[in-house]
Amino acid sequence: MIGVVGKGRMADVGGGISIRPFRPTDLGEVYEIERASFPSPWPKFYFRLLHLKNPDGFLVAEVDGRIVGYIVVDIEHRIELQNLKLKRYGHILNLAVHRDFRRRGVATALIRRAFKHLRDVGAEGVWLEVRESNLPARRLYSKLGFKVTGRITRYYLNEDAIVMERRL
Ligand SMILES: CC(C)(COP(=O)(O)OP(=O)(O)OC[C@H]1O[C@@H](n2cnc3c(N)ncnc32)[C@H](O)[C@@H]1OP(=O)(O)O)[C@@H](O)C(=O)NCCC(=O)NCCS
């Protein structure tokens, strides 16, 4: 189970994995994992920008003082047309784990801690886009209760995105 921690403090989530908020000095290590994980990596300024926008939504996983994964979530608003109410939703924008540390529950721990942040700010649900061919990620999200709710044609230019969502 992920412990409840204050800003900037670490929680040991078992197996020596700790989850804590991103710090600007982590960017080099995060970017190395990003480059090794995606065919079209985000530029560094995207990470800086999203950290400025929602600092509590950018989390890193550490093992023995080394960064082994990260997640970036943002808060979005949707208007309910029936009653014109504004509802908050989390959007998982990025998630990656260092190749040598996969299948040890790092992504699961990052996502669960991100859920806590999203619940704390009153989000009612969380959604994401994932490459149709990315079966490891789709399995991970299914295991965590996400259901397929849509598809965005050519979202990745050469491939469709599957949209997945769950309530919090
Ligand atoms: C997808 C990714 C984040 C998973 O990270 P991880 O830390 O290895 O995931 P976890 O260990 O928490 O896995 C939890 C569950 O997800 C599923 N899963 C994860 N990787 C899998 C794989 N390669 N094959 C099949 N199922 C997989 C399994 O059900 C797994 O549970 P199990 O190990 O008990 O069988 C990681 O593979 C990665 O960084 N991939 C490249 C970047 C990427 O695709 N990011 C997601 C973009 S939407």
The ligand as an SDF file (V2000), in Angstrom:
LIG
                    3D

 48 50  0  0  0  0  0  0  0  0999 V2000
    3.9460    0.0490  -19.5900 C   0  0  0  0  0  0  0  0  0  0  0  0
    4.9700    0.2460  -18.4670 C   0  0  0  0  0  0  0  0  0  0  0  0
    4.8260    1.6710  -17.9160 C   0  0  0  0  0  0  0  0  0  0  0  0
    4.6700   -0.7800  -17.3440 C   0  0  0  0  0  0  0  0  0  0  0  0
    5.5460   -0.5200  -16.2450 O   0  0  0  0  0  0  0  0  0  0  0  0
    5.8630   -1.6570  -15.1450 P   0  0  0  0  0  0  0  0  0  0  0  0
    6.4700   -0.9640  -13.9790 O   0  0  0  0  0  0  0  0  0  0  0  0
    6.6280   -2.7410  -15.7800 O   0  0  0  0  0  0  0  0  0  0  0  0
    4.3960   -2.1790  -14.7820 O   0  0  0  0  0  0  0  0  0  0  0  0
    3.9840   -3.0550  -13.4990 P   0  0  0  0  0  0  0  0  0  0  0  0
    5.1440   -3.8510  -13.0320 O   0  0  0  0  0  0  0  0  0  0  0  0
    3.3070   -2.1520  -12.5230 O   0  0  0  0  0  0  0  0  0  0  0  0
    2.9130   -4.0370  -14.1780 O   0  0  0  0  0  0  0  0  0  0  0  0
    1.6040   -4.2390  -13.6840 C   0  0  0  0  0  0  0  0  0  0  0  0
    0.8540   -5.1660  -14.6170 C   0  0  0  0  0  0  0  0  0  0  0  0
    0.7780   -4.6140  -15.9400 O   0  0  0  0  0  0  0  0  0  0  0  0
    0.8410   -5.6780  -16.9300 C   0  0  0  0  0  0  0  0  0  0  0  0
    2.0970   -5.5950  -17.6830 N   0  0  0  0  0  0  0  0  0  0  0  0
    3.1220   -4.7120  -17.4970 C   0  0  0  0  0  0  0  0  0  0  0  0
    4.0780   -4.9420  -18.4180 N   0  0  0  0  0  0  0  0  0  0  0  0
    3.6680   -5.9650  -19.1810 C   0  0  0  0  0  0  0  0  0  0  0  0
    4.2380   -6.6620  -20.2990 C   0  0  0  0  0  0  0  0  0  0  0  0
    5.4390   -6.3490  -20.8100 N   0  0  0  0  0  0  0  0  0  0  0  0
    3.5240   -7.6700  -20.8470 N   0  0  0  0  0  0  0  0  0  0  0  0
    2.3180   -8.0140  -20.3670 C   0  0  0  0  0  0  0  0  0  0  0  0
    1.7200   -7.4140  -19.3100 N   0  0  0  0  0  0  0  0  0  0  0  0
    2.3890   -6.3930  -18.7390 C   0  0  0  0  0  0  0  0  0  0  0  0
    0.8420   -6.9790  -16.1110 C   0  0  0  0  0  0  0  0  0  0  0  0
   -0.5070   -7.3290  -15.9000 O   0  0  0  0  0  0  0  0  0  0  0  0
    1.5020   -6.5200  -14.8130 C   0  0  0  0  0  0  0  0  0  0  0  0
    1.2000   -7.3390  -13.7160 O   0  0  0  0  0  0  0  0  0  0  0  0
    2.1120   -8.6670  -13.4610 P   0  0  0  0  0  0  0  0  0  0  0  0
    3.5540   -8.2340  -13.5670 O   0  0  0  0  0  0  0  0  0  0  0  0
    1.6860   -9.0760  -12.0760 O   0  0  0  0  0  0  0  0  0  0  0  0
    1.7160   -9.6410  -14.5310 O   0  0  0  0  0  0  0  0  0  0  0  0
    6.4380   -0.0030  -18.9610 C   0  0  0  0  0  0  0  0  0  0  0  0
    6.4630   -1.2180  -19.6810 O   0  0  0  0  0  0  0  0  0  0  0  0
    6.9800    1.1050  -19.8520 C   0  0  0  0  0  0  0  0  0  0  0  0
    7.5780    2.0550  -19.3710 O   0  0  0  0  0  0  0  0  0  0  0  0
    6.7630    0.9800  -21.1860 N   0  0  0  0  0  0  0  0  0  0  0  0
    7.2640    1.9840  -22.1330 C   0  0  0  0  0  0  0  0  0  0  0  0
    6.5360    3.2960  -21.9990 C   0  0  0  0  0  0  0  0  0  0  0  0
    5.0250    3.1320  -22.1370 C   0  0  0  0  0  0  0  0  0  0  0  0
    4.5120    2.3630  -22.9390 O   0  0  0  0  0  0  0  0  0  0  0  0
    4.2840    3.9080  -21.3090 N   0  0  0  0  0  0  0  0  0  0  0  0
    2.8340    3.9020  -21.3120 C   0  0  0  0  0  0  0  0  0  0  0  0
    2.3550    4.8810  -22.3120 C   0  0  0  0  0  0  0  0  0  0  0  0
    0.5740    4.9260  -22.3910 S   0  0  0  0  0  0  0  0  0  0  0  0
  1  2  1  0
  2  3  1  0
  2  4  1  0
  2 36  1  0
  4  5  1  0
  5  6  1  0
  6  7  2  0
  6  8  1  0
  6  9  1  0
  9 10  1  0
 10 11  2  0
 10 12  1  0
 10 13  1  0
 13 14  1  0
 14 15  1  0
 15 16  1  0
 15 30  1  0
 16 17  1  0
 17 18  1  0
 17 28  1  0
 18 19  1  0
 18 27  1  0
 19 20  2  0
 20 21  1  0
 21 22  1  0
 21 27  2  0
 22 23  1  0
 22 24  2  0
 24 25  1  0
 25 26  2  0
 26 27  1  0
 28 29  1  0
 28 30  1  0
 30 31  1  0
 31 32  1  0
 32 33  2  0
 32 34  1  0
 32 35  1  0
 36 37  1  0
 36 38  1  0
 38 39  2  0
 38 40  1  0
 40 41  1  0
 41 42  1  0
 42 43  1  0
 43 44  2  0
 43 45  1  0
 45 46  1  0
 46 47  1  0
 47 48  1  0
M  END
$$$$
